[in-house]
Amino acid sequence: MRNDRVLFFLVVADFILVMLTFAGSFLLDSTLPQPLRDFTSFRQSNLPHIVWFPLWVGIAVATLASWIGLLNYWWVGRILYVGTWTAWILLVAASGPSVTTAAGATIETLEHLVGGAIIGLVYFSDLAKRFDQAELDVATG
């Protein structure tokens, strides 16, 4: 299979896994034991969560833009994608402890694997030249 088709399928898989992560969180949190449900509901209503929420939204919007950039082979798309992953990792680390179900953790792990595959594909395969070529085309006009 050609790498450009692999990239398309990986970006679509990344999008689907993100949507499944959100859906799984909302649908499966009720299966958690009561103390853990209390912890998750408390976290959603406290001040730090309200402060972090705009940053989460910003990362989500930037990720959507990076997916569009990756599918159009824009040189900024891959930089934005790595930047959003970096910002997401830092924000998760700064947000403190979290609780998730086993299914939610599995979906998140798959999402991380797909994200790593996308980064590897756009930087370390022959597809990287396509992003560099697009940069050259813009520079030489």
Secondary structure, 3 states (H helix, E strand, C coil): CCHHHHHHHHHHHHHHHHHHHHHHHHHHHHHCCHHHHHHHHHHHHCHHHHHHHHHHHHHHHHHHHHHHHHHCCCHHHHHHHHHHHHHHHHHHHHHCCCCCCHHHHHHHHHHHHHHHHHHHHHHHCCCHHHHHHHHHHHHHC
